[in-house]
């Protein structure tokens, strides 16, 4: 789902929040797409290497 760029340009508060805090919605979308890709591979029997989270 693509957002309408003119719609976000009309929302100065939203643009300010993205500059200050980052685009959380876009980050969540990217993680969801990657998860969907990984699950599709898992369901097709393709084994993916485990990824480290960086936590000790």
N, C-alpha and C positions, 0 to 999 in steps of 0.2 A: 504494500500500500504506500503510495507516494503522497507526500503532503504538498499542498499548493504553496509555492514559495511566496506568492503575493500575500497570502493569508498571514504568514508569520511576519512578514515585513510590516503589516498593519498593526502588529502587537509589540510595541516598544518594550513593554515589561518582559515579555517572553524573550526578546532578543537580549535584553540586559541580563536576564538570568542565565542564558546560554553563555554569554561572555564571562560571567562571574563564576558559574558553577559547572559549565560544560553541558553538552547536550545529552542528558541522561536518557531521553527517549530514544535517540539514535544509538546510544551504547546498548540499551536494552534490546533494541531491534537486531543489532549485530550479534549479540549473544544468543538471541532466540533463533536466528538463522543458522548459526554455527551448531547449536544444539539439535536443530531439526536435521541438518546435514549428517551429524554424527549418529542420530537415531535411525535415519534412513540406511546408513551404512551398516549399523548393527543389525537391523531387521533383514538386510540382504546378506548377512553372514560375513561381512568384511570386518575383520578385527582391527580396531584402531589402537595405537599405542597410548597408554595412559599418559595424561598430561600432569605435570607438577603444578601445584597451585602457588608454590613459593612459601607456604607456611611451614614453620619448623615442626 
